[in-house]
Amino acid sequence: MGRYVVRRLLQMVPVFIGATLLIFLMVNVMGDPVAGLCGERQCDPATAAQLKREFGLDRPLWQQYATYMGNVFAGNFGTAFNGQPVTELMASAFPVTIRLTVVAVLFEIVIGIVLGVMTGLRRGRPVDTSVLVLTLVVISVPTFVTGLLLQLLLGVKWGWIKPSVSPAAAFGELIVPGLVLASVSLAYVTRLTRTSIAENRRSDYVRTAVAKGLPRHRVVTRHLLRNSLIPVVTFIGTDIGALMGGAIVTERIFNIHGVGYQLYQGILRQNTQTVVGFVTVLVLVFLVANLLVDLLYAVLDPRIRYA
Amino acid sequence: MTIIDPTDAVPAPRSGDGDKTSPLLEVRDLHVEFKTREGVVRAVNGVNYSVDSGETLAVLGESGSGKSVTAQAIMGILDMPPASIPKGEIRFFGQDMLKMSGEERRKLRGARIAMIFQDALSSLNPVLSVGFQLGEMFRVHQGLSRKQAKAKAIELMDRVKIPAAAARVNDYPHQFSGGMRQRIMIAMALALEPDLIIADEPTTALDVTVQAQVMDLLAELQREYRMGLILITHDLGVVADVADKIAVMYAGRIVETAPVHELYKRPAHPYTRGLLDSIPRLDLKGQDLYAIKGLPPNLLKVPSGCAFNPRCEKAQDICRTDLPPLVPVTERDGTELPGRASACHFWKETIHG
């Protein structure tokens, strides 16, 4: 197991370098970073050249990348053009997004799995059909529609929630945004659990569990659920990375000052340092989440052993 | 036929000897059908058999003859729907289990009636240790603690002769060999010393040498605990060594019953004869092996009359129209042969001719 983890960590290095290099290149292609500094006017060539030298932008791209990564590993993500260190932006944005992700994942786990088990055990019955149609609707409607609709109804029309989340972004305020963020994944978790449960319900070991005289709830929780949740856990694990970085739409709708919001601002203002810095951290989050899922897989299924 | 006392409401605790008012298990006129999209599949059409303590009944038949469905009906593990039991009784110590509540039946399952399944690899839960799965019997039925249950599990693994039981109790099913896994299945069925064990082709998935070991073990434990055993199989070789009596099933019906050696000597049904003739024999080496022609009937459309008539070499017109009842088989002079019955219009010719 230890050797496996080391190998996986080593494999992360090229993935990490590749991903960050791509982002670095893309952001550089986006436009001249100095152009944005002089406001509406065009910079005079002398100032531009001086700024370029100051930021090291006159050097070859690979050198810029090496310098940047060197700084990143020293904990320096550079400064945004408004003079605020990027790390400071991260310190304010990540806790908010993590809270939002936690809310979203809880929704996925609780609602998704409960609905999945209910429908999986009652396949073909009215409950199953209606939940199935509902998930189909949720999957096909884009997040910005669900988000805006809920904001309009719950926030503006009925006044149950505040339409916009305060900068503090406490858990209570994040319930509806979390539900919106989770909605599509939640529908997938429901369907995945349903299929898995329905398939395992007919398996021989469930029949054995019934033949042992176990009460129904024990058959379901100990024998059926334990096996059926393996693919679901994998899905939710990988989804954590996606939720952290993919909250741009939701965070925009509810005005949440998290990672998605900062990324959006960064792209809008051609704020290279912010975009590259945030995405670099997200790449790391994604890689670590994937590794944890693979390790969890071995814990859940003893037939999988890593050497 | 044994007379059943209808006032005997609650199944009596296991009694080695003593009062013998009703057999351990008695199946009476059992019907099981499955509703499918193509129509109603009549899997079991009026099965009667009984087992006593310490007795081994072998139920013999091809795939689809209804032998496993009967067993699952006895265990109460049929999926209903699609399955349903329109008719029949399953009496356990005289009490009809089909009239019990779901909870009453659950308490009998595993504790009083246990089942051994065919493929131990798929029948054991792959993600739970064997110790957990064995211990679960004690925890659920006897309320033992996790620790006590584990100690019991080790004891059980010792009983079924699994080497280094204490060290292997936390292993998972896939870490055992096929024979050892089947021993674990046996241990699980045996855990609460049930009155009746149903073994559904317990050795089919094993190789021949291991088959013999597992059957010997099962027979030994059965003798020791004086349990009733229903052995479901299509392997005539396995049956000869361990069974006391045999019931041959075809298309959801019992076509012949007999004490084990009688059946081998003098079958009273053409189907049984066909089965016996298709055993490879050393003294007939080099000749073509006999095979019953045709295929088992489609249970959606069982042939009229005797279900075996399209495959039977002795079939006459009556076989295609009249369903033969299961009648007692006698000697030529009319002396009764205890335990023998056949459902063939021409049983006399088959056994004596």
Contacts between the chains, C-beta under 8 A, distances in Angstrom:
chain1	res1	chain2	res2	distance
A	203	B	122	7.0
A	204	B	117	6.5
A	204	B	119	6.5
A	204	B	122	4.1
A	204	B	123	4.3
A	205	B	122	6.7
A	205	B	123	5.9
A	205	B	124	6.0
A	205	B	125	4.3
A	205	B	126	7.1
A	207	B	77	5.9
A	207	B	117	7.4
A	207	B	123	7.3
A	208	B	117	6.1
A	208	B	123	4.7
A	208	B	124	6.8
A	208	B	125	7.4
A	208	B	188	7.9
A	209	B	125	7.1
A	210	B	77	5.0
A	210	B	109	7.4
A	211	B	75	5.5
A	211	B	77	5.2
A	211	B	109	6.0
A	211	B	110	6.6
A	211	B	114	7.3
A	211	B	115	4.7
A	211	B	117	7.7
A	212	B	109	6.8
A	212	B	110	4.2
A	212	B	114	7.9
A	212	B	136	6.7
A	212	B	137	6.1
A	212	B	140	7.4
A	212	B	188	7.0
A	213	B	106	5.2
A	213	B	107	6.4
A	213	B	108	7.1
A	213	B	109	3.5
A	213	B	110	3.3
A	213	B	111	5.9
A	213	B	140	6.8
A	213	B	141	6.4
A	214	B	106	7.9
A	214	B	110	7.6
A	214	B	136	6.9
A	214	B	140	5.5
A	215	B	106	6.6
A	215	B	140	7.2
A	218	B	140	6.8
A	222	B	128	7.6
A	222	B	136	7.8
A	223	B	125	5.5
A	223	B	128	7.5
A	226	B	125	7.7
A	226	B	127	5.7
A	226	B	128	7.2
A	227	B	125	7.1
A	227	B	126	7.2
A	227	B	127	5.7
A	230	B	127	7.9
A	300	B	127	6.8
A	301	B	126	7.5
A	301	B	127	5.7
A	302	B	126	7.5
A	302	B	127	6.0
A	302	B	129	7.8
A	302	B	172	4.5
A	302	B	174	7.7
A	303	B	126	6.0
A	303	B	127	7.7
A	303	B	172	7.0
A	303	B	174	5.3
